[in-house]
Each structure stands twice: as structure tokens, then as C-alpha cells.
Amino acid sequence: MIDHTHLPTTQSWLLSANAADTDFPLQNLPYGLFRRSGSNEDARVGIAIGDQILDLQRAAAAGRWSSAVQVLLQPLSRGDLNAFMAQPSSQRRLLRHAVFDALAEGSPQQPALSACLLAQTQAQMAVPCRIGDYTDFYTGIHHATTVGKLFRPDNPLLPNYKWLPIGYHGRSSSIGVSGSHVRRPLGQLMAPGAEAPVRAASQRLDHELELGVFVAGGNALGEVIDIADADEHLFDVTLLNDWSARDLQAWEYQPLGPFLAKSFGTTISPWIVSMDALEPFRIAFAHPPSDPQPLPYLDSPKNRAEGGYDIELEVWLQTAAMRAADQPATRLMRSNFKHAYWTLAQMLTHHASNGCNLQPGDLLGTGTQSGPAAGEGGSMLELSIGGKQPLTLPNGETRTFLQDGDCVTLRAFTHKPGTRRIGFGDCSATVTAALPA
Ligand code: MN
């Protein structure tokens, strides 16, 4: 589904959208929820363009739109992204095309819409929609193998891993948007060889580099989603940091999986990038021939031909000392979503395959996306080999796990000749000290 909104040569009348390194060119058009900084006005949905936000509340009133597009703009004006997510993909695409045309160079809408822009630096972003349920998968096979070796040296990948997308149910109430803080959690720590755990602040606080995908239209309870229809049910992709307390996790995770080690906080990026914008970056997907092949309900010609996405991923770290000395963040690693063992369509299809009802605005995390090589770990647990090999930062500081004051930033972008670069914006949050135990 490549169309004129993917042409790399089309420019915007907004000059900042034409900069080579912008995350938000005309070809991206991601949605976010915002209000003006310092105001107590109601939040509404906007679209990031260059260094600005197109305020859809004002644009609905000031722009000239077809009646079909006006209908789509109404819930967005009210800040109700969920109602828009529930629309069929054809309707969502209609709005993308209308906004693309209105922001393109030469559009007669330029004078009216110029007055509907707000600088991103003057906006306070919010979690973009009501996230009813949040599920985190585990599709990064290099992460699963490395972490599995640390927890179970003889048995890193359990036998189910190559047959189904493993997941656990996360906590949506503690999802925050980039720019917030994450408090170091308290929990039970069980030292090796100790007779009893102690309650203390986590000493092994970690990040996880993930993408998240929002569910568009859902399915009724008891019904399933055919993988052939999966794309229709996927809305947008965000960056997701699944903060993890490894010491709490090691003690509590068997037999039911992560609980308090992860429910204390999750950070997402404020701008969610539409599946339409990512269409040129789809890639073929396959399990290695020597691995089990997906059961029929997790397999389709389309999933094989283009179920994967080529998205570059990075983690950056700025410590409190670096910030105090005005030193920039340092990049800890890079990876790519193309290494994932399961596709977004397989995650969604599997989730609904028992009749579980998914709803507009539900969030599915992909699991940590580590690359195949050493140094491409998407968590400190991997980069420091379970805390045994500290990383040395450019200013001489070392890290095994995160310290108070550390700011972790996830970044993602596409990079493919003949296309416009699409970025996701930053997903940043800073660690603050634990409460007294
Ligand atoms: Mn995770």
C-alpha cells in the first residue's frame, strides 16, 4: 500500500519538516495528545510536523475539509484518540491523505493552517489514548537467549519460545509519557545463599528497548482475529521502555512471570507513528528453516512476504554528572526491529486466538529488541553481562545497572534509500531515588 504520501520528494510549506534529520517530515504525520505548557486547557490530539504540532482542534475549525474528514476530526478535537483508532483503516488513511495534502508545498490551506501550529517546545505531551490493557511480549530472540543463559545457563530458551509469541500481562496504570520520572522501586531482594529476603530499594534497575503497537479496532469476546486481517487491527507504533528491577524479578518471576519487577513504571514516546507511514519499511519475515515453522493460524503469505519492519533502534544514556557538566548523552547500543522472532501481526493474532477481546487503545509491547552481536543488548543486564562487566562511559563513570539521576532515551528511525527518513521522537525518562525502605 505505497501511495503518494510516501513519495520522498514531496516537501511541506513548513520548512522545518523538510530538514534532512527531522523525525517528523510530511511523510510521517504521527499522532500525539498535548496541551500548551503551563495551561490547564483540555488536551487534544495533534500531528507532529517538523518542529511544530498541527493542533487538530483548531485545524478542524480553520481548515477546509471534506465532510468525511470533518467527521474524523471531531473525536480528535476532543482529545479522544480511541474513537479514531476504532475507525477502519480506510478512514484512518483518508485523514492521513487529507493532512498530507494540506501540509504539502503549494496547498491553498497554508494560510489557514499556519495559524494552527504550536512549537513542540511549547507543548506538554500526555499518554496519547486510554490504554485499557497492556501486554508485553518477548519477541527479541537475542535478548531471550542472553537473559535465559543468565537465569538458566543450561536451558536458555524454553521449548515454547519458537512455537508461540510469549507474553505477560503488564500494568497500564503506570504507563507514562516521555519526559517523566521513574522512581526506583522497593521490593524483596533475595541475596544468593541468604536464608530470607530483605525489603530494600532495587540495586539492579534496568531499561528495556522495545517498540509498542496500539490496537485499532478490536474483536468481540469469544471471537478471534485471522492473521489475514491483523493489519486492519494495528494502529500505530511507539517506543516503549519497560523499566525492570532485575533483583526483584529474579526472586519473584517463577512460576507466574514478572509482577512488581515491572509494574512500577513503563515509559512510551509521545508521538505514535502510523502503520501507513511505516509501509515502505516492511520486510520479508521467516523463521530459520531449521526452526519450527509457525502453526497455520500464525502464518500467512502476507506475513511471510512483508510481516517484518526494518526500524533502527538506539539507547542513549546521560548521567547526572554528565548533565551537570553539560555533556551530551552517549549512545549505549544500536539494534533493529528486523531481528524480532515474531511479527506485530503474529503478536496480535496470538493474543486474540483464545477469544480474548482486544480493544482500541490496547498496547502490545514487543519485548526487548537486542541485536545478534555482543554490545547490541537492549538492556543493561545484557550490556553488563548480568552486572559482571561494568560499562565505562565517556566521562570515566562506570555502570552495571542504572543509578539515580540517569536519564535513558530510546530512539528509533527508518533508513532506506529512496524513502524519506521517519523518526519516532525521543522516549526519555530519568531515574529518581527510592522511597525509604
Ligand atoms: Mn519487556
Residues whose N, C-alpha, C, O or C-beta is under 5 A from the ligand:
A	BS01	MN	D136 F137 E208 D242 G367 T368
